Amino acid sequence: MEGFLEGAYLWVKASHIIFVIFWMAGLFMMPRFFAYHVQYDVGSEEDAHWIERERRLKKIILNPAMMVAWVLGLLLVVNIGFGAGGWLHAKLLFVVLLTVFHVMITREMKSLSSGSRNRSEKFYRLINEVPAVAIILVVILAVVKPF
């Protein structure tokens, strides 16, 4: 599919996939970090280490990867057109839901760093599965294009 990207299309697509992988890695890691973080007392040395780890993960991997994945993905969508099929609309819905999840875990990170412990280790282990389910659906929609 050439479109306005012409010969750069496959490079943009490959780069999009790479940054989606980085983003998903961060989305898998952060809830796991939270599960470990809540095991330590607020104000402890280990608490401070987890706050810093989470901050770095967000700043270095999560936020940049999400932004680049979105920009490249939107370039691909504009290139193929929004009328490419229902699969594209469904995929975009799941990407928006992953973005909402991203915002939610960012807020949770801020809550933990302020000393709040409203959720259990088990909760964080459960929400760790959300990105897995979403990315399975996104990949099936993008590759199989079932509708």
Disulfide bonds with the S-S distance in Angstrom:
none
